[in-house]
């Protein structure tokens, strides 16, 4: 389990909000700190928050990052310190150090991993907006939940491949290439995109009837 997953499993969004000074009603509603909110419009659950006034949404790390104007990693560090969690290094730092592969093969594998990660990242970003609940009573769409749970982690891996040092990048690529993980991710992303297209076409057909 990586740093982001550890925090999200340990610290509910509502608990973090209350810890940082928000008054949350028994129904999980609070005045949104991200806009001038006179009447509670921020919904806080265990795994996510969503404001019906300004549209702010995300998980506990997104909440703290936005509340204190921090990066996702800085917010994770703050939560780790404030809630007394074990400071375990992110996944890449604890992966076994592989032998450096042939540089040409490594570059090809790295590009394959980066493209698959960014394709999935864009899909998650779209889901987080498109399938966000419209009212507090709406059932959560599985795609919205997946986006809230996975977005930070996938963004973190993509960032390593963009700005990490060679040892970190080799560790991430080695892990993703193991057991055809990256092939599964490519196929999964492609199939979900097709499902979204079919869903949109079905909705368009319903609207024209």
C-alpha positions as CSV (number, residue, x, y, z in Angstrom):
1,X,0.0,0.0,0.0
2,X,1.5,3.4,-1.0
3,X,1.5,6.6,1.1
4,X,-1.7,8.0,-0.4
5,X,-3.6,4.8,0.0
6,X,-2.5,4.4,3.6
7,X,-3.7,7.9,4.5
8,X,-7.0,7.5,2.7
9,X,-7.7,4.2,4.4
10,X,-6.8,5.6,7.8
11,X,-8.3,9.1,7.8
12,X,-11.9,9.7,6.8
13,X,-12.6,13.0,5.0
14,X,-15.2,14.0,7.7
15,X,-12.7,13.3,10.5
16,X,-10.0,15.4,8.8
17,X,-12.5,18.3,8.2
18,X,-13.5,18.3,11.8
19,X,-9.9,18.1,12.9
20,X,-9.1,21.3,10.9
21,X,-12.0,23.3,12.4
22,X,-15.1,22.6,10.2
23,X,-18.4,22.1,12.0
24,X,-20.1,19.1,10.5
25,X,-23.7,18.2,11.0
26,X,-25.0,14.8,11.9
27,X,-25.9,14.4,8.2
28,X,-22.4,15.1,7.1
29,X,-23.0,18.7,5.8
30,X,-20.8,21.7,6.5
31,X,-20.2,25.2,5.3
32,X,-17.7,25.0,2.4
33,X,-14.4,26.6,3.2
34,X,-13.6,27.0,-0.5
35,X,-16.2,29.7,-1.2
36,X,-18.4,32.2,0.7
37,X,-20.9,29.6,1.9
38,X,-23.7,30.9,4.1
39,X,-25.7,27.7,4.2
40,X,-24.0,24.3,4.5
41,X,-23.4,23.0,0.9
42,X,-20.4,20.7,1.5
43,X,-21.1,17.0,1.8
44,X,-18.5,15.0,3.7
45,X,-18.5,11.2,3.6
46,X,-15.9,8.6,4.6
47,X,-14.1,8.6,1.3
48,X,-14.9,11.9,-0.5
49,X,-16.2,15.4,-0.2
50,X,-18.4,17.3,-2.7
51,X,-19.7,20.9,-2.6
52,X,-23.0,21.6,-4.2
53,X,-22.2,25.3,-4.2
54,X,-18.8,25.6,-5.8
55,X,-18.3,22.1,-7.2
56,X,-15.1,21.3,-5.1
57,X,-14.7,17.6,-4.7
58,X,-12.2,14.8,-4.0
59,X,-10.7,12.7,-1.3
60,X,-9.1,13.5,2.0
61,X,-5.7,14.4,0.4
62,X,-7.5,16.7,-2.1
63,X,-9.4,18.4,0.8
64,X,-6.3,19.1,2.8
65,X,-4.3,20.2,-0.2
66,X,-7.0,22.7,-1.2
67,X,-7.6,23.9,2.4
68,X,-4.0,24.7,3.1
69,X,-2.8,25.4,-0.5
70,X,-0.5,22.5,-0.6
71,X,0.6,19.9,-3.3
72,X,-0.9,16.4,-3.0
73,X,2.4,15.2,-1.5
74,X,2.6,18.0,1.0
75,X,-1.0,17.4,2.0
76,X,-0.2,13.7,2.5
77,X,2.8,14.6,4.7
78,X,0.7,17.0,6.8
79,X,-2.0,14.3,7.3
80,X,0.7,11.8,8.2
81,X,2.1,14.1,10.9
82,X,-1.2,15.5,12.2
83,X,-2.8,12.0,12.6
84,X,0.3,10.2,13.8
85,X,0.5,7.8,10.9
86,X,3.6,5.8,10.1
87,X,5.7,7.7,7.6
88,X,6.3,5.0,5.1
89,X,7.9,6.0,1.9
90,X,5.9,5.9,-1.4
91,X,5.9,2.7,-3.4
92,X,8.7,3.5,-5.7
93,X,11.1,4.0,-2.8
94,X,10.5,0.6,-1.3
95,X,10.5,-1.4,-4.5
96,X,13.4,-3.8,-4.9
97,X,16.2,-2.1,-6.9
98,X,16.3,-3.8,-10.3
99,X,19.4,-4.0,-12.4
100,X,19.5,-1.3,-14.9
101,X,18.2,-2.7,-18.2
102,X,19.5,-2.0,-21.6
103,X,18.9,1.7,-22.0
104,X,17.1,1.4,-25.3
105,X,14.7,-1.2,-24.0
106,X,14.2,0.8,-20.8
107,X,13.3,3.9,-22.8
108,X,10.7,1.9,-24.8
109,X,9.2,0.4,-21.7
110,X,9.2,3.8,-19.9
111,X,7.3,5.4,-22.8
112,X,4.8,2.5,-22.9
113,X,4.2,2.9,-19.1
114,X,3.9,6.7,-19.3
115,X,1.4,6.6,-22.1
116,X,-0.7,4.0,-20.3
117,X,-0.6,5.9,-17.1
118,X,-1.5,9.3,-18.7
119,X,-4.4,7.7,-20.7
120,X,-5.8,6.2,-17.5
121,X,-5.2,9.5,-15.6
122,X,-7.2,11.5,-18.2
123,X,-10.0,8.9,-18.0
124,X,-10.0,9.3,-14.2
125,X,-10.1,13.1,-14.4
126,X,-13.0,12.9,-16.8
127,X,-14.9,10.4,-14.5
128,X,-14.3,12.6,-11.4
129,X,-16.2,15.5,-13.1
130,X,-18.7,13.6,-15.3
131,X,-20.0,11.1,-12.7
132,X,-19.8,13.3,-9.6
133,X,-23.1,13.2,-7.5
134,X,-25.5,16.0,-8.3
135,X,-27.2,15.9,-4.9
136,X,-26.4,14.6,-1.4
137,X,-28.9,11.8,-1.9
138,X,-27.5,10.5,-5.2
139,X,-25.9,7.0,-5.2
140,X,-22.2,7.2,-5.9
141,X,-21.2,6.0,-9.4
142,X,-18.5,3.4,-9.3
143,X,-16.5,5.4,-11.8
144,X,-16.5,8.5,-9.6
145,X,-15.4,6.4,-6.6
146,X,-12.6,4.8,-8.6
147,X,-11.4,8.3,-9.7
148,X,-11.4,9.5,-6.1
149,X,-9.4,6.5,-5.0
150,X,-6.9,6.2,-7.8
151,X,-6.2,9.7,-9.2
152,X,-3.5,10.7,-6.7
153,X,-1.6,7.4,-7.0
154,X,-1.6,7.3,-10.8
155,X,-0.6,11.0,-10.9
156,X,2.2,10.2,-8.5
157,X,3.5,7.4,-10.7
158,X,3.3,9.6,-13.9
159,X,5.2,12.4,-12.0
160,X,8.0,10.0,-11.2
161,X,8.4,9.1,-14.9
162,X,8.4,12.8,-15.7
163,X,10.7,14.3,-13.1
164,X,12.1,11.3,-11.0
165,X,15.7,10.3,-11.0
166,X,16.8,7.3,-13.0
167,X,16.7,4.8,-10.1
168,X,13.1,5.8,-9.2
169,X,12.0,5.6,-12.8
170,X,13.6,2.2,-13.3
171,X,11.8,0.9,-10.2
172,X,8.4,2.1,-11.3
173,X,8.8,0.8,-14.9
174,X,10.1,-2.6,-13.5
175,X,7.1,-2.9,-11.3
176,X,4.6,-1.9,-14.0
177,X,6.1,-4.3,-16.6
178,X,5.9,-7.2,-14.1
179,X,3.1,-9.6,-14.6
180,X,1.7,-7.7,-17.6
181,X,0.3,-5.0,-15.3
182,X,0.8,-2.2,-17.9
183,X,-0.8,-4.3,-20.6
184,X,-3.9,-4.9,-18.4
185,X,-4.0,-1.1,-17.6
186,X,-3.9,-0.3,-21.4
187,X,-6.7,-2.8,-22.2
188,X,-8.8,-1.7,-19.2
189,X,-8.6,2.0,-20.1
190,X,-9.5,1.3,-23.7
191,X,-12.5,-0.9,-22.8
192,X,-13.8,1.8,-20.3
193,X,-13.5,4.5,-22.9
194,X,-15.5,2.4,-25.3
195,X,-18.1,1.8,-22.6
196,X,-18.4,5.6,-22.1
197,X,-18.9,6.2,-25.8
198,X,-21.6,3.6,-26.0
199,X,-23.2,5.1,-22.9
200,X,-23.2,8.6,-24.4
201,X,-24.6,7.3,-27.7
202,X,-27.4,5.5,-25.8
203,X,-28.3,8.7,-23.9
204,X,-28.3,10.7,-27.2
205,X,-30.6,8.1,-28.7
206,X,-33.0,8.4,-25.7
207,X,-33.0,12.1,-26.0
208,X,-34.0,12.1,-29.7
209,X,-37.0,9.8,-29.1
